[in-house]
């Protein structure tokens, strides 16, 4: 929508302009949301997450043991 407003004084053919096309698509989407025909997921039932957060990744290359002699 901002891009459309920034280019509002641009001279172009509205039928083939991608900025106008995208703007009209956004307006259509917002109308669906306003009419309640598209859910944003606020009231959707979701399973309750449980447990502690987990981090998965490679082991550390540098730690306190591998750097203990650095700087002496």
N, CA, C and O atoms as a Maestro MAE file, in Angstrom:
{
 s_m_m2io_version
 :::
 2.0.0
}

f_m_ct {
 s_m_title
 :::
 protein
 m_atom[288] {
  # First column is atom index #
  i_m_mmod_type
  r_m_x_coord
  r_m_y_coord
  r_m_z_coord
  i_m_residue_number
  s_m_chain_name
  s_m_pdb_residue_name
  s_m_pdb_atom_name
  i_m_atomic_number
  :::
  1 25 0.820 -1.180 0.000 1 A "UNK " " N  " 7
  2 3 0.000 0.000 0.000 1 A "UNK " " CA " 6
  3 2 0.872 1.254 0.000 1 A "UNK " " C  " 6
  4 15 0.558 2.244 -0.661 1 A "UNK " " O  " 8
  5 25 1.958 1.194 0.745 2 A "UNK " " N  " 7
  6 3 2.865 2.349 0.799 2 A "UNK " " CA " 6
  7 2 3.514 2.566 -0.562 2 A "UNK " " C  " 6
  8 15 3.666 3.698 -1.020 2 A "UNK " " O  " 8
  9 25 3.890 1.469 -1.195 3 A "UNK " " N  " 7
  10 3 4.509 1.595 -2.518 3 A "UNK " " CA " 6
  11 2 3.550 2.256 -3.507 3 A "UNK " " C  " 6
  12 15 3.964 3.075 -4.328 3 A "UNK " " O  " 8
  13 25 2.288 1.902 -3.426 4 A "UNK " " N  " 7
  14 3 1.280 2.509 -4.295 4 A "UNK " " CA " 6
  15 2 1.170 4.002 -4.016 4 A "UNK " " C  " 6
  16 15 1.115 4.810 -4.943 4 A "UNK " " O  " 8
  17 25 1.139 4.368 -2.734 5 A "UNK " " N  " 7
  18 3 1.032 5.787 -2.368 5 A "UNK " " CA " 6
  19 2 2.275 6.568 -2.805 5 A "UNK " " C  " 6
  20 15 2.165 7.721 -3.222 5 A "UNK " " O  " 8
  21 25 3.445 5.951 -2.713 6 A "UNK " " N  " 7
  22 3 4.678 6.633 -3.134 6 A "UNK " " CA " 6
  23 2 4.713 6.864 -4.644 6 A "UNK " " C  " 6
  24 15 5.311 7.835 -5.110 6 A "UNK " " O  " 8
  25 25 4.075 5.976 -5.409 7 A "UNK " " N  " 7
  26 3 4.093 6.073 -6.868 7 A "UNK " " CA " 6
  27 2 2.801 6.646 -7.443 7 A "UNK " " C  " 6
  28 15 2.549 6.492 -8.638 7 A "UNK " " O  " 8
  29 25 1.994 7.288 -6.646 8 A "UNK " " N  " 7
  30 3 0.672 7.738 -7.103 8 A "UNK " " CA " 6
  31 2 0.734 8.773 -8.228 8 A "UNK " " C  " 6
  32 15 -0.217 8.893 -9.001 8 A "UNK " " O  " 8
  33 25 1.828 9.516 -8.331 9 A "UNK " " N  " 7
  34 3 1.948 10.531 -9.380 9 A "UNK " " CA " 6
  35 2 2.635 10.006 -10.631 9 A "UNK " " C  " 6
  36 15 2.872 10.758 -11.576 9 A "UNK " " O  " 8
  37 25 2.950 8.737 -10.637 10 A "UNK " " N  " 7
  38 3 3.633 8.132 -11.776 10 A "UNK " " CA " 6
  39 2 2.649 7.948 -12.934 10 A "UNK " " C  " 6
  40 15 1.493 7.581 -12.726 10 A "UNK " " O  " 8
  41 25 3.110 8.199 -14.119 11 A "UNK " " N  " 7
  42 3 2.271 8.037 -15.311 11 A "UNK " " CA " 6
  43 2 2.489 6.621 -15.835 11 A "UNK " " C  " 6
  44 15 3.599 6.253 -16.219 11 A "UNK " " O  " 8
  45 25 1.409 5.828 -15.844 12 A "UNK " " N  " 7
  46 3 1.503 4.457 -16.355 12 A "UNK " " CA " 6
  47 2 0.114 3.948 -16.700 12 A "UNK " " C  " 6
  48 15 -0.895 4.564 -16.357 12 A "UNK " " O  " 8
  49 25 0.085 2.828 -17.377 13 A "UNK " " N  " 7
  50 3 -1.172 2.184 -17.731 13 A "UNK " " CA " 6
  51 2 -1.622 1.346 -16.535 13 A "UNK " " C  " 6
  52 15 -0.938 0.394 -16.161 13 A "UNK " " O  " 8
  53 25 -2.755 1.683 -15.933 14 A "UNK " " N  " 7
  54 3 -3.211 0.993 -14.726 14 A "UNK " " CA " 6
  55 2 -3.496 -0.488 -14.962 14 A "UNK " " C  " 6
  56 15 -3.387 -1.289 -14.034 14 A "UNK " " O  " 8
  57 25 -3.851 -0.858 -16.163 15 A "UNK " " N  " 7
  58 3 -4.186 -2.252 -16.442 15 A "UNK " " CA " 6
  59 2 -2.971 -3.167 -16.387 15 A "UNK " " C  " 6
  60 15 -3.109 -4.341 -16.042 15 A "UNK " " O  " 8
  61 25 -1.793 -2.666 -16.715 16 A "UNK " " N  " 7
  62 3 -0.595 -3.502 -16.738 16 A "UNK " " CA " 6
  63 2 0.424 -3.125 -15.660 16 A "UNK " " C  " 6
  64 15 1.510 -3.704 -15.616 16 A "UNK " " O  " 8
  65 25 0.103 -2.187 -14.813 17 A "UNK " " N  " 7
  66 3 1.035 -1.728 -13.778 17 A "UNK " " CA " 6
  67 2 1.038 -2.701 -12.596 17 A "UNK " " C  " 6
  68 15 -0.006 -2.903 -11.975 17 A "UNK " " O  " 8
  69 25 2.189 -3.310 -12.270 18 A "UNK " " N  " 7
  70 3 2.225 -4.259 -11.157 18 A "UNK " " CA " 6
  71 2 1.964 -3.603 -9.799 18 A "UNK " " C  " 6
  72 15 1.474 -4.265 -8.884 18 A "UNK " " O  " 8
  73 25 2.277 -2.336 -9.657 19 A "UNK " " N  " 7
  74 3 2.050 -1.641 -8.390 19 A "UNK " " CA " 6
  75 2 0.552 -1.484 -8.144 19 A "UNK " " C  " 6
  76 15 0.081 -1.690 -7.026 19 A "UNK " " O  " 8
  77 25 -0.185 -1.126 -9.168 20 A "UNK " " N  " 7
  78 3 -1.638 -0.994 -9.052 20 A "UNK " " CA " 6
  79 2 -2.267 -2.360 -8.811 20 A "UNK " " C  " 6
  80 15 -3.174 -2.491 -7.989 20 A "UNK " " O  " 8
  81 25 -1.793 -3.375 -9.522 21 A "UNK " " N  " 7
  82 3 -2.310 -4.736 -9.346 21 A "UNK " " CA " 6
  83 2 -2.125 -5.203 -7.896 21 A "UNK " " C  " 6
  84 15 -3.062 -5.715 -7.283 21 A "UNK " " O  " 8
  85 25 -0.913 -5.026 -7.351 22 A "UNK " " N  " 7
  86 3 -0.637 -5.439 -5.973 22 A "UNK " " CA " 6
  87 2 -1.494 -4.667 -4.973 22 A "UNK " " C  " 6
  88 15 -1.966 -5.237 -3.989 22 A "UNK " " O  " 8
  89 25 -1.694 -3.392 -5.219 23 A "UNK " " N  " 7
  90 3 -2.513 -2.560 -4.341 23 A "UNK " " CA " 6
  91 2 -3.953 -3.069 -4.315 23 A "UNK " " C  " 6
  92 15 -4.568 -3.158 -3.252 23 A "UNK " " O  " 8
  93 25 -4.482 -3.400 -5.484 24 A "UNK " " N  " 7
  94 3 -5.855 -3.899 -5.547 24 A "UNK " " CA " 6
  95 2 -5.973 -5.268 -4.874 24 A "UNK " " C  " 6
  96 15 -7.004 -5.566 -4.271 24 A "UNK " " O  " 8
  97 25 -4.942 -6.099 -4.967 25 A "UNK " " N  " 7
  98 3 -4.946 -7.391 -4.297 25 A "UNK " " CA " 6
  99 2 -4.958 -7.214 -2.779 25 A "UNK " " C  " 6
  100 15 -5.672 -7.925 -2.072 25 A "UNK " " O  " 8
  101 25 -4.174 -6.274 -2.286 26 A "UNK " " N  " 7
  102 3 -4.135 -6.009 -0.845 26 A "UNK " " CA " 6
  103 2 -5.479 -5.492 -0.363 26 A "UNK " " C  " 6
  104 15 -5.955 -5.900 0.697 26 A "UNK " " O  " 8
  105 25 -6.094 -4.601 -1.124 27 A "UNK " " N  " 7
  106 3 -7.416 -4.101 -0.733 27 A "UNK " " CA " 6
  107 2 -8.437 -5.230 -0.693 27 A "UNK " " C  " 6
  108 15 -9.278 -5.268 0.205 27 A "UNK " " O  " 8
  109 25 -8.376 -6.137 -1.641 28 A "UNK " " N  " 7
  110 3 -9.274 -7.283 -1.647 28 A "UNK " " CA " 6
  111 2 -9.056 -8.178 -0.441 28 A "UNK " " C  " 6
  112 15 -10.017 -8.646 0.170 28 A "UNK " " O  " 8
  113 25 -7.787 -8.419 -0.094 29 A "UNK " " N  " 7
  114 3 -7.465 -9.229 1.081 29 A "UNK " " CA " 6
  115 2 -7.972 -8.572 2.358 29 A "UNK " " C  " 6
  116 15 -8.563 -9.241 3.206 29 A "UNK " " O  " 8
  117 25 -7.746 -7.274 2.503 30 A "UNK " " N  " 7
  118 3 -8.205 -6.571 3.698 30 A "UNK " " CA " 6
  119 2 -9.723 -6.561 3.794 30 A "UNK " " C  " 6
  120 15 -10.270 -6.586 4.896 30 A "UNK " " O  " 8
  121 25 -10.404 -6.526 2.666 31 A "UNK " " N  " 7
  122 3 -11.869 -6.599 2.672 31 A "UNK " " CA " 6
  123 2 -12.329 -7.974 3.169 31 A "UNK " " C  " 6
  124 15 -13.295 -8.067 3.927 31 A "UNK " " O  " 8
  125 25 -11.641 -9.039 2.747 32 A "UNK " " N  " 7
  126 3 -11.968 -10.377 3.242 32 A "UNK " " CA " 6
  127 2 -11.778 -10.470 4.753 32 A "UNK " " C  " 6
  128 15 -12.602 -11.063 5.450 32 A "UNK " " O  " 8
  129 25 -10.708 -9.894 5.252 33 A "UNK " " N  " 7
  130 3 -10.451 -9.899 6.696 33 A "UNK " " CA " 6
  131 2 -11.527 -9.107 7.421 33 A "UNK " " C  " 6
  132 15 -12.040 -9.555 8.446 33 A "UNK " " O  " 8
  133 25 -11.873 -7.939 6.901 34 A "UNK " " N  " 7
  134 3 -12.886 -7.089 7.536 34 A "UNK " " CA " 6
  135 2 -14.253 -7.764 7.545 34 A "UNK " " C  " 6
  136 15 -15.014 -7.601 8.498 34 A "UNK " " O  " 8
  137 25 -14.574 -8.520 6.496 35 A "UNK " " N  " 7
  138 3 -15.865 -9.202 6.419 35 A "UNK " " CA " 6
  139 2 -15.889 -10.503 7.217 35 A "UNK " " C  " 6
  140 15 -16.935 -11.142 7.327 35 A "UNK " " O  " 8
  141 25 -14.749 -10.897 7.773 36 A "UNK " " N  " 7
  142 3 -14.668 -12.126 8.552 36 A "UNK " " CA " 6
  143 2 -14.579 -13.378 7.700 36 A "UNK " " C  " 6
  144 15 -14.810 -14.476 8.204 36 A "UNK " " O  " 8
  145 25 -14.252 -13.245 6.433 37 A "UNK " " N  " 7
  146 3 -14.157 -14.393 5.532 37 A "UNK " " CA " 6
  147 2 -12.759 -14.989 5.504 37 A "UNK " " C  " 6
  148 15 -12.548 -16.044 4.907 37 A "UNK " " O  " 8
  149 25 -11.810 -14.330 6.137 38 A "UNK " " N  " 7
  150 3 -10.435 -14.819 6.212 38 A "UNK " " CA " 6
  151 2 -9.983 -14.711 7.650 38 A "UNK " " C  " 6
  152 15 -10.068 -13.640 8.251 38 A "UNK " " O  " 8
  153 25 -9.505 -15.801 8.205 39 A "UNK " " N  " 7
  154 3 -9.088 -15.822 9.604 39 A "UNK " " CA " 6
  155 2 -7.606 -15.464 9.717 39 A "UNK " " C  " 6
  156 15 -6.771 -15.947 8.952 39 A "UNK " " O  " 8
  157 25 -7.308 -14.616 10.677 40 A "UNK " " N  " 7
  158 3 -5.912 -14.278 10.959 40 A "UNK " " CA " 6
  159 2 -5.295 -15.233 11.975 40 A "UNK " " C  " 6
  160 15 -4.118 -15.112 12.318 40 A "UNK " " O  " 8
  161 25 -6.101 -16.185 12.455 41 A "UNK " " N  " 7
  162 3 -5.586 -17.201 13.357 41 A "UNK " " CA " 6
  163 2 -5.679 -16.861 14.826 41 A "UNK " " C  " 6
  164 15 -5.201 -17.632 15.658 41 A "UNK " " O  " 8
  165 25 -6.275 -15.739 15.175 42 A "UNK " " N  " 7
  166 3 -6.345 -15.342 16.579 42 A "UNK " " CA " 6
  167 2 -7.229 -16.292 17.372 42 A "UNK " " C  " 6
  168 15 -6.872 -16.690 18.481 42 A "UNK " " O  " 8
  169 25 -8.371 -16.656 16.821 43 A "UNK " " N  " 7
  170 3 -9.312 -17.512 17.529 43 A "UNK " " CA " 6
  171 2 -9.158 -18.984 17.183 43 A "UNK " " C  " 6
  172 15 -9.926 -19.809 17.678 43 A "UNK " " O  " 8
  173 25 -8.190 -19.335 16.350 44 A "UNK " " N  " 7
  174 3 -7.996 -20.726 15.972 44 A "UNK " " CA " 6
  175 2 -7.481 -21.523 17.168 44 A "UNK " " C  " 6
  176 15 -6.623 -21.059 17.918 44 A "UNK " " O  " 8
  177 25 -8.017 -22.718 17.328 45 A "UNK " " N  " 7
  178 3 -7.571 -23.589 18.422 45 A "UNK " " CA " 6
  179 2 -6.209 -24.169 18.056 45 A "UNK " " C  " 6
  180 15 -6.028 -24.753 16.988 45 A "UNK " " O  " 8
  181 25 -5.269 -23.994 18.960 46 A "UNK " " N  " 7
  182 3 -3.928 -24.507 18.738 46 A "UNK " " CA " 6
  183 2 -3.546 -25.387 19.921 46 A "UNK " " C  " 6
  184 15 -3.936 -25.109 21.055 46 A "UNK " " O  " 8
  185 25 -2.785 -26.447 19.660 47 A "UNK " " N  " 7
  186 3 -2.348 -27.277 20.781 47 A "UNK " " CA " 6
  187 2 -1.396 -26.493 21.679 47 A "UNK " " C  " 6
  188 15 -0.610 -25.667 21.215 47 A "UNK " " O  " 8
  189 25 -1.488 -26.770 22.957 48 A "UNK " " N  " 7
  190 3 -0.625 -26.090 23.925 48 A "UNK " " CA " 6
  191 2 0.771 -26.691 23.841 48 A "UNK " " C  " 6
  192 15 0.942 -27.907 23.926 48 A "UNK " " O  " 8
  193 25 1.751 -25.840 23.676 49 A "UNK " " N  " 7
  194 3 3.135 -26.298 23.609 49 A "UNK " " CA " 6
  195 2 3.610 -26.626 25.018 49 A "UNK " " C  " 6
  196 15 3.210 -25.973 25.983 49 A "UNK " " O  " 8
  197 25 4.441 -27.612 25.131 50 A "UNK " " N  " 7
  198 3 4.942 -27.996 26.448 50 A "UNK " " CA " 6
  199 2 6.423 -28.290 26.407 50 A "UNK " " C  " 6
  200 15 7.009 -28.495 25.345 50 A "UNK " " O  " 8
  201 25 7.004 -28.307 27.567 51 A "UNK " " N  " 7
  202 3 8.418 -28.621 27.672 51 A "UNK " " CA " 6
  203 2 9.292 -27.393 27.556 51 A "UNK " " C  " 6
  204 15 8.829 -26.288 27.276 51 A "UNK " " O  " 8
  205 25 10.551 -27.625 27.779 52 A "UNK " " N  " 7
  206 3 11.530 -26.543 27.731 52 A "UNK " " CA " 6
  207 2 11.966 -26.299 26.285 52 A "UNK " " C  " 6
  208 15 11.933 -27.221 25.470 52 A "UNK " " O  " 8
  209 25 12.369 -25.089 25.961 53 A "UNK " " N  " 7
  210 3 12.886 -24.829 24.620 53 A "UNK " " CA " 6
  211 2 14.126 -25.666 24.358 53 A "UNK " " C  " 6
  212 15 14.912 -25.931 25.268 53 A "UNK " " O  " 8
  213 25 14.295 -26.076 23.124 54 A "UNK " " N  " 7
  214 3 15.443 -26.899 22.777 54 A "UNK " " CA " 6
  215 2 16.258 -26.211 21.694 54 A "UNK " " C  " 6
  216 15 15.716 -25.544 20.813 54 A "UNK " " O  " 8
  217 25 17.569 -26.387 21.779 55 A "UNK " " N  " 7
  218 3 18.477 -25.837 20.769 55 A "UNK " " CA " 6
  219 2 19.200 -26.999 20.121 55 A "UNK " " C  " 6
  220 15 19.774 -27.843 20.809 55 A "UNK " " O  " 8
  221 25 19.174 -27.043 18.813 56 A "UNK " " N  " 7
  222 3 19.843 -28.109 18.079 56 A "UNK " " CA " 6
  223 2 20.862 -27.461 17.156 56 A "UNK " " C  " 6
  224 15 20.545 -26.542 16.401 56 A "UNK " " O  " 8
  225 25 22.090 -27.956 17.231 57 A "UNK " " N  " 7
  226 3 23.131 -27.419 16.373 57 A "UNK " " CA " 6
  227 2 24.448 -28.110 16.649 57 A "UNK " " C  " 6
  228 15 24.533 -28.973 17.523 57 A "UNK " " O  " 8
  229 25 25.479 -27.732 15.904 58 A "UNK " " N  " 7
  230 3 26.785 -28.362 16.122 58 A "UNK " " CA " 6
  231 2 27.370 -27.952 17.467 58 A "UNK " " C  " 6
  232 15 26.999 -26.932 18.047 58 A "UNK " " O  " 8
  233 25 28.311 -28.795 17.950 59 A "UNK " " N  " 7
  234 3 28.970 -28.466 19.208 59 A "UNK " " CA " 6
  235 2 29.841 -27.232 19.035 59 A "UNK " " C  " 6
  236 15 30.274 -26.905 17.930 59 A "UNK " " O  " 8
  237 25 30.086 -26.558 20.142 60 A "UNK " " N  " 7
  238 3 30.904 -25.351 20.111 60 A "UNK " " CA " 6
  239 2 32.348 -25.681 19.761 60 A "UNK " " C  " 6
  240 15 32.901 -26.674 20.234 60 A "UNK " " O  " 8
  241 25 32.944 -24.851 18.938 61 A "UNK " " N  " 7
  242 3 34.344 -25.017 18.572 61 A "UNK " " CA " 6
  243 2 35.214 -24.343 19.627 61 A "UNK " " C  " 6
  244 15 36.236 -24.888 20.042 61 A "UNK " " O  " 8
  245 25 34.803 -23.167 20.052 62 A "UNK " " N  " 7
  246 3 35.557 -22.426 21.049 62 A "UNK " " CA " 6
  247 2 34.755 -22.397 22.339 62 A "UNK " " C  " 6
  248 15 33.593 -21.992 22.342 62 A "UNK " " O  " 8
  249 25 35.370 -22.825 23.436 63 A "UNK " " N  " 7
  250 3 34.743 -22.721 24.747 63 A "UNK " " CA " 6
  251 2 35.824 -22.333 25.758 63 A "UNK " " C  " 6
  252 15 36.971 -22.087 25.385 63 A "UNK " " O  " 8
  253 25 35.457 -22.282 27.010 64 A "UNK " " N  " 7
  254 3 36.410 -21.825 28.037 64 A "UNK " " CA " 6
  255 2 37.617 -22.751 28.131 64 A "UNK " " C  " 6
  256 15 38.724 -22.286 28.400 64 A "UNK " " O  " 8
  257 25 37.428 -24.054 27.914 65 A "UNK " " N  " 7
  258 3 38.560 -24.982 28.006 65 A "UNK " " CA " 6
  259 2 39.511 -24.825 26.827 65 A "UNK " " C  " 6
  260 15 40.727 -24.862 27.014 65 A "UNK " " O  " 8
  261 25 38.991 -24.653 25.628 66 A "UNK " " N  " 7
  262 3 39.868 -24.546 24.466 66 A "UNK " " CA " 6
  263 2 40.549 -23.176 24.401 66 A "UNK " " C  " 6
  264 15 41.557 -23.034 23.709 66 A "UNK " " O  " 8
  265 25 40.034 -22.179 25.093 67 A "UNK " " N  " 7
  266 3 40.619 -20.839 25.070 67 A "UNK " " CA " 6
  267 2 41.339 -20.471 26.363 67 A "UNK " " C  " 6
  268 15 41.729 -19.316 26.539 67 A "UNK " " O  " 8
  269 25 41.527 -21.439 27.283 68 A "UNK " " N  " 7
  270 3 42.100 -21.108 28.582 68 A "UNK " " CA " 6
  271 2 43.539 -20.597 28.501 68 A "UNK " " C  " 6
  272 15 43.957 -19.801 29.342 68 A "UNK " " O  " 8
  273 25 44.299 -21.042 27.502 69 A "UNK " " N  " 7
  274 3 45.680 -20.578 27.374 69 A "UNK " " CA " 6
  275 2 45.810 -19.369 26.460 69 A "UNK " " C  " 6
  276 15 46.910 -18.837 26.310 69 A "UNK " " O  " 8
  277 25 44.752 -18.933 25.863 70 A "UNK " " N  " 7
  278 3 44.795 -17.789 24.951 70 A "UNK " " CA " 6
  279 2 44.978 -16.506 25.750 70 A "UNK " " C  " 6
  280 15 44.279 -16.289 26.739 70 A "UNK " " O  " 8
  281 25 45.865 -15.697 25.351 71 A "UNK " " N  " 7
  282 3 46.069 -14.407 25.991 71 A "UNK " " CA " 6
  283 2 47.115 -14.417 27.092 71 A "UNK " " C  " 6
  284 15 47.313 -13.406 27.766 71 A "UNK " " O  " 8
  285 25 47.783 -15.537 27.284 72 A "UNK " " N  " 7
  286 3 48.832 -15.568 28.322 72 A "UNK " " CA " 6
  287 2 50.173 -15.328 27.735 72 A "UNK " " C  " 6
  288 15 51.170 -15.319 28.457 72 A "UNK " " O  " 8
  :::
 }
 m_bond[287] {
  # First column is bond index #
  i_m_from
  i_m_to
  i_m_order
  :::
  1 1 2 1
  2 2 3 1
  3 3 4 2
  4 3 5 1
  5 5 6 1
  6 6 7 1
  7 7 8 2
  8 7 9 1
  9 9 10 1
  10 10 11 1
  11 11 12 2
  12 11 13 1
  13 13 14 1
  14 14 15 1
  15 15 16 2
  16 15 17 1
  17 17 18 1
  18 18 19 1
  19 19 20 2
  20 19 21 1
  21 21 22 1
  22 22 23 1
  23 23 24 2
  24 23 25 1
  25 25 26 1
  26 26 27 1
  27 27 28 2
  28 27 29 1
  29 29 30 1
  30 30 31 1
  31 31 32 2
  32 31 33 1
  33 33 34 1
  34 34 35 1
  35 35 36 2
  36 35 37 1
  37 37 38 1
  38 38 39 1
  39 39 40 2
  40 39 41 1
  41 41 42 1
  42 42 43 1
  43 43 44 2
  44 43 45 1
  45 45 46 1
  46 46 47 1
  47 47 48 2
  48 47 49 1
  49 49 50 1
  50 50 51 1
  51 51 52 2
  52 51 53 1
  53 53 54 1
  54 54 55 1
  55 55 56 2
  56 55 57 1
  57 57 58 1
  58 58 59 1
  59 59 60 2
  60 59 61 1
  61 61 62 1
  62 62 63 1
  63 63 64 2
  64 63 65 1
  65 65 66 1
  66 66 67 1
  67 67 68 2
  68 67 69 1
  69 69 70 1
  70 70 71 1
  71 71 72 2
  72 71 73 1
  73 73 74 1
  74 74 75 1
  75 75 76 2
  76 75 77 1
  77 77 78 1
  78 78 79 1
  79 79 80 2
  80 79 81 1
  81 81 82 1
  82 82 83 1
  83 83 84 2
  84 83 85 1
  85 85 86 1
  86 86 87 1
  87 87 88 2
  88 87 89 1
  89 89 90 1
  90 90 91 1
  91 91 92 2
  92 91 93 1
  93 93 94 1
  94 94 95 1
  95 95 96 2
  96 95 97 1
  97 97 98 1
  98 98 99 1
  99 99 100 2
  100 99 101 1
  101 101 102 1
  102 102 103 1
  103 103 104 2
  104 103 105 1
  105 105 106 1
  106 106 107 1
  107 107 108 2
  108 107 109 1
  109 109 110 1
  110 110 111 1
  111 111 112 2
  112 111 113 1
  113 113 114 1
  114 114 115 1
  115 115 116 2
  116 115 117 1
  117 117 118 1
  118 118 119 1
  119 119 120 2
  120 119 121 1
  121 121 122 1
  122 122 123 1
  123 123 124 2
  124 123 125 1
  125 125 126 1
  126 126 127 1
  127 127 128 2
  128 127 129 1
  129 129 130 1
  130 130 131 1
  131 131 132 2
  132 131 133 1
  133 133 134 1
  134 134 135 1
  135 135 136 2
  136 135 137 1
  137 137 138 1
  138 138 139 1
  139 139 140 2
  140 139 141 1
  141 141 142 1
  142 142 143 1
  143 143 144 2
  144 143 145 1
  145 145 146 1
  146 146 147 1
  147 147 148 2
  148 147 149 1
  149 149 150 1
  150 150 151 1
  151 151 152 2
  152 151 153 1
  153 153 154 1
  154 154 155 1
  155 155 156 2
  156 155 157 1
  157 157 158 1
  158 158 159 1
  159 159 160 2
  160 159 161 1
  161 161 162 1
  162 162 163 1
  163 163 164 2
  164 163 165 1
  165 165 166 1
  166 166 167 1
  167 167 168 2
  168 167 169 1
  169 169 170 1
  170 170 171 1
  171 171 172 2
  172 171 173 1
  173 173 174 1
  174 174 175 1
  175 175 176 2
  176 175 177 1
  177 177 178 1
  178 178 179 1
  179 179 180 2
  180 179 181 1
  181 181 182 1
  182 182 183 1
  183 183 184 2
  184 183 185 1
  185 185 186 1
  186 186 187 1
  187 187 188 2
  188 187 189 1
  189 189 190 1
  190 190 191 1
  191 191 192 2
  192 191 193 1
  193 193 194 1
  194 194 195 1
  195 195 196 2
  196 195 197 1
  197 197 198 1
  198 198 199 1
  199 199 200 2
  200 199 201 1
  201 201 202 1
  202 202 203 1
  203 203 204 2
  204 203 205 1
  205 205 206 1
  206 206 207 1
  207 207 208 2
  208 207 209 1
  209 209 210 1
  210 210 211 1
  211 211 212 2
  212 211 213 1
  213 213 214 1
  214 214 215 1
  215 215 216 2
  216 215 217 1
  217 217 218 1
  218 218 219 1
  219 219 220 2
  220 219 221 1
  221 221 222 1
  222 222 223 1
  223 223 224 2
  224 223 225 1
  225 225 226 1
  226 226 227 1
  227 227 228 2
  228 227 229 1
  229 229 230 1
  230 230 231 1
  231 231 232 2
  232 231 233 1
  233 233 234 1
  234 234 235 1
  235 235 236 2
  236 235 237 1
  237 237 238 1
  238 238 239 1
  239 239 240 2
  240 239 241 1
  241 241 242 1
  242 242 243 1
  243 243 244 2
  244 243 245 1
  245 245 246 1
  246 246 247 1
  247 247 248 2
  248 247 249 1
  249 249 250 1
  250 250 251 1
  251 251 252 2
  252 251 253 1
  253 253 254 1
  254 254 255 1
  255 255 256 2
  256 255 257 1
  257 257 258 1
  258 258 259 1
  259 259 260 2
  260 259 261 1
  261 261 262 1
  262 262 263 1
  263 263 264 2
  264 263 265 1
  265 265 266 1
  266 266 267 1
  267 267 268 2
  268 267 269 1
  269 269 270 1
  270 270 271 1
  271 271 272 2
  272 271 273 1
  273 273 274 1
  274 274 275 1
  275 275 276 2
  276 275 277 1
  277 277 278 1
  278 278 279 1
  279 279 280 2
  280 279 281 1
  281 281 282 1
  282 282 283 1
  283 283 284 2
  284 283 285 1
  285 285 286 1
  286 286 287 1
  287 287 288 2
  :::
 }
}
